[in-house]
Amino acid sequence: MSIITIRKDSGNLDGCLACILFSAAVEYTQAATQYQETSARTNRRKERYPEAMYVVAIYGIGADKEHLANALSSALGRTLLEARSRLNAPGSGPFVVGIFSEKERAAGLAVQLRNGGFNAVVLGEDEIMRDAGRKSVRRFDLGEGDLQAEPADGGSRTVAYSGIDLILRGTSISSNTTTEATKQRSFSLGRAVLTSGLSMTKTTKTVREVTQQEREGFFILYAGDDRPLEFRENGLLYDSLGPARKPSRAANFAFLVSELRRRCRAARYDERLLTRAGQAALLGPSLNPEEHLAVATALLAKVLRGK
């Protein structure tokens, strides 16, 4: 075993100790930073919203939004800057401005907002669940005067084109997060000094989260009081299109949307949920589009249909 002898008068003692202490400090800082980042991610994953959710939104916002900022700030109990930021979202709404677990608090905020000059609506958990319980279509047939739809769970529905009042188009975004660990060897001056050169490197393990997103187009048909029908790009069979069938799912899906818009002349068409930016503008900073798309579709349908 080799022994390092450092003479007191060599002049190297302070330098060596400084190098060792510096190396140790760097390693400690890296470990502390990694711990803080991991803790922050864990805390974000632990965030939950109440099972009984009542969402308050404003809509019908005019072009001159500046004069409404004071009223929104007062109603929400937020700063004027926060109120302006929410109002500056593109479009006229609906914009989510409040989330509560108690119906009474949501209703109270809606009253304050209406008194402040806003159009306000409260969306309850039952409405969100009812909208999310729509039938997912597997097969379809475009008839002369009506649409034949076969849900994935069986049965069939016939919907007259004239009875369809809303076509709501969007993109479903799902995220899959995996943990990836990598090891890297690097030179360590402190280790080299302590081991007399026997070990001159250290191994650093880095753990990071890798998130991959999958996107799928969809549209929802609303007709009167019937349960909505959902058409998902990757879940449909397009054989009924016959000679009009296209070489790709995306092309077939786009053709189907175009045909329904042409045939459902009385239906309102909205595609603001096609992008994540559009979804985020509606839901606001408190609701994640990947997790709360059902809130966005239910709220938009309620406002556009006036129900």
Summary of the structure (lengths in Angstrom):
residues: 307
radius of gyration: 29.1
end to end distance: 84.2
largest distance: 101.1
contacts: 849
relative contact order: 0.14
helix: 41%
strand: 29%
